[in-house]
Amino acid sequence: MEPVSSYRKVAEKPPRGARNRVRRHAERGRYDRTSVETILDSAFHGHLAFIEDGQPVAIPMLYVRDGEQLYLHGAPASRALKIVGSEVPLCFTVTLLDGLVLARAWFTHSVNYRSVAVFGVGRAVTGREEKLEAMRLLVDHIIPGRAEDSRWPSDKELRGTSIVAMSIDDASAKVRAGGPGDDEADYELPYWAGHLPLTMHAGAPIADARNLATVPSYVARLASNGEHSA
Ligand SMILES: Cc1cc2nc3c(=O)[nH]c(=O)nc-3n(C[C@H](O)[C@H](O)[C@H](O)COP(=O)(O)OP(=O)(O)OC[C@H]3O[C@@H](n4cnc5c(N)ncnc54)[C@H](O)[C@@H]3O)c2cc1C
């Protein structure tokens, strides 16, 4: 029988000492699948962390979530993908930066964010169908509608792409929102305090010089909405 990961059972606060239990500002921790998956599905890049010969390494990467796993891709020569495809323990983090928090004191400045830490192991994806599906999901996650509107990979390109599926065995989300929490005595101070929301915006599309097509609707939509959210 397939082992049931604690992520699959999720929702309850993990036991004390669990790798995914938020200790610092525990009130900001979330463990339910909706919180975790909404953040994962709202971003498309994160940092993959692993240990190589005792040396911790963190590498930025694109990803897409497919059920209880994340798909990562890269060149077959990528050190990260060679290592992570071999069942070593991994951690993948994703952050959506939502704002700057300006407090009256240096100490109480902060940022607003929604972030997730995922723990799991990697599996090299070798089957042609799964590889193609992972690539399709990745393209459509980053630019919804793009997979159908661009060329599929050739066999050579497929061989030139490594795909790793990372299981979501445990996960935590951490969320900070709102303004600063200054010390009572500091409310007497004259400094401006509050928070400055931040969003990621798509600019106007810039056509390639050899373009044969007009701007597709899904690109125009991203540009007119401004905010890019996967
Ligand atoms: C954009 C951004 C900037 C930040 N800047 C700073 C900074 O400058 N200094 C600083 O000390 N902290 C910063 N934080 C908070 C930081 O991510 C940690 O939550 C905090 O440092 C506590 O770390 P810890 O290892 O003591 O956490 P612990 O609570 O001991 O971590 C235990 C477990 O909680 C979970 N967890 C912890 N933090 C997060 C998280 N952010 N998202 C999801 N799960 C989490 C993980 O599963 C982790 O294994 C920042 C967070 C974000 C998103």
The ligand as an SDF file (V2000), in Angstrom:
LIG
                    3D

 53 58  0  0  0  0  0  0  0  0999 V2000
   10.2700   37.7290    2.4580 C   0  0  0  0  0  0  0  0  0  0  0  0
   10.6210   37.2780    3.8430 C   0  0  0  0  0  0  0  0  0  0  0  0
   11.6190   37.9150    4.5140 C   0  0  0  0  0  0  0  0  0  0  0  0
   11.9600   37.5290    5.8080 C   0  0  0  0  0  0  0  0  0  0  0  0
   12.9970   38.1490    6.4220 N   0  0  0  0  0  0  0  0  0  0  0  0
   13.4350   37.6960    7.6050 C   0  0  0  0  0  0  0  0  0  0  0  0
   14.6000   38.2370    8.2060 C   0  0  0  0  0  0  0  0  0  0  0  0
   15.2410   39.1510    7.6750 O   0  0  0  0  0  0  0  0  0  0  0  0
   14.9940   37.7540    9.3950 N   0  0  0  0  0  0  0  0  0  0  0  0
   14.3200   36.7520   10.0060 C   0  0  0  0  0  0  0  0  0  0  0  0
   14.7260   36.3100   11.0940 O   0  0  0  0  0  0  0  0  0  0  0  0
   13.2190   36.2030    9.4700 N   0  0  0  0  0  0  0  0  0  0  0  0
   12.7660   36.6530    8.2810 C   0  0  0  0  0  0  0  0  0  0  0  0
   11.6590   36.0930    7.7060 N   0  0  0  0  0  0  0  0  0  0  0  0
   10.9420   35.0480    8.4570 C   0  0  0  0  0  0  0  0  0  0  0  0
   11.6690   33.7300    8.2290 C   0  0  0  0  0  0  0  0  0  0  0  0
   11.1750   33.1450    7.0320 O   0  0  0  0  0  0  0  0  0  0  0  0
   11.4500   32.7260    9.3630 C   0  0  0  0  0  0  0  0  0  0  0  0
   10.0800   32.4670    9.5220 O   0  0  0  0  0  0  0  0  0  0  0  0
   12.0250   33.2120   10.6690 C   0  0  0  0  0  0  0  0  0  0  0  0
   13.3610   33.6910   10.5150 O   0  0  0  0  0  0  0  0  0  0  0  0
   12.0490   32.1180   11.7150 C   0  0  0  0  0  0  0  0  0  0  0  0
   12.9900   31.1350   11.2920 O   0  0  0  0  0  0  0  0  0  0  0  0
   13.2040   29.8540   12.1820 P   0  0  0  0  0  0  0  0  0  0  0  0
   14.0910   28.9090   11.4600 O   0  0  0  0  0  0  0  0  0  0  0  0
   13.5670   30.2780   13.5850 O   0  0  0  0  0  0  0  0  0  0  0  0
   11.7140   29.3050   12.1430 O   0  0  0  0  0  0  0  0  0  0  0  0
   11.0200   28.1390   12.8710 P   0  0  0  0  0  0  0  0  0  0  0  0
    9.6790   28.6260   13.2480 O   0  0  0  0  0  0  0  0  0  0  0  0
   11.8910   27.5070   13.9130 O   0  0  0  0  0  0  0  0  0  0  0  0
   10.9040   27.1090   11.6510 O   0  0  0  0  0  0  0  0  0  0  0  0
   10.3230   25.8450   11.8660 C   0  0  0  0  0  0  0  0  0  0  0  0
    9.5530   25.4510   10.6410 C   0  0  0  0  0  0  0  0  0  0  0  0
    8.5420   26.4530   10.4140 O   0  0  0  0  0  0  0  0  0  0  0  0
    8.3340   26.5990    9.0280 C   0  0  0  0  0  0  0  0  0  0  0  0
    8.6370   27.9830    8.6120 N   0  0  0  0  0  0  0  0  0  0  0  0
    9.4670   28.8810    9.1850 C   0  0  0  0  0  0  0  0  0  0  0  0
    9.4710   30.0410    8.5030 N   0  0  0  0  0  0  0  0  0  0  0  0
    8.6340   29.8580    7.4630 C   0  0  0  0  0  0  0  0  0  0  0  0
    8.2130   30.6750    6.4150 C   0  0  0  0  0  0  0  0  0  0  0  0
    8.6410   31.9440    6.2570 N   0  0  0  0  0  0  0  0  0  0  0  0
    7.3360   30.1750    5.5110 N   0  0  0  0  0  0  0  0  0  0  0  0
    6.8540   28.9070    5.6330 C   0  0  0  0  0  0  0  0  0  0  0  0
    7.2100   28.0960    6.6170 N   0  0  0  0  0  0  0  0  0  0  0  0
    8.0910   28.5570    7.5230 C   0  0  0  0  0  0  0  0  0  0  0  0
    9.2550   25.6300    8.3150 C   0  0  0  0  0  0  0  0  0  0  0  0
    8.5470   24.4330    8.0680 O   0  0  0  0  0  0  0  0  0  0  0  0
   10.3480   25.4260    9.3560 C   0  0  0  0  0  0  0  0  0  0  0  0
   11.0420   24.2320    9.1630 O   0  0  0  0  0  0  0  0  0  0  0  0
   11.2690   36.4590    6.4360 C   0  0  0  0  0  0  0  0  0  0  0  0
   10.2360   35.8280    5.7490 C   0  0  0  0  0  0  0  0  0  0  0  0
    9.9160   36.2120    4.4630 C   0  0  0  0  0  0  0  0  0  0  0  0
    8.8450   35.4760    3.7430 C   0  0  0  0  0  0  0  0  0  0  0  0
  1  2  1  0
  2  3  1  0
  2 52  2  0
  3  4  2  0
  4  5  1  0
  4 50  1  0
  5  6  2  0
  6  7  1  0
  6 13  1  0
  7  8  2  0
  7  9  1  0
  9 10  1  0
 10 11  2  0
 10 12  1  0
 12 13  2  0
 13 14  1  0
 14 15  1  0
 14 50  1  0
 15 16  1  0
 16 17  1  0
 16 18  1  0
 18 19  1  0
 18 20  1  0
 20 21  1  0
 20 22  1  0
 22 23  1  0
 23 24  1  0
 24 25  2  0
 24 26  1  0
 24 27  1  0
 27 28  1  0
 28 29  2  0
 28 30  1  0
 28 31  1  0
 31 32  1  0
 32 33  1  0
 33 34  1  0
 33 48  1  0
 34 35  1  0
 35 36  1  0
 35 46  1  0
 36 37  1  0
 36 45  1  0
 37 38  2  0
 38 39  1  0
 39 40  1  0
 39 45  2  0
 40 41  1  0
 40 42  2  0
 42 43  1  0
 43 44  2  0
 44 45  1  0
 46 47  1  0
 46 48  1  0
 48 49  1  0
 50 51  2  0
 51 52  1  0
 52 53  1  0
M  END
$$$$
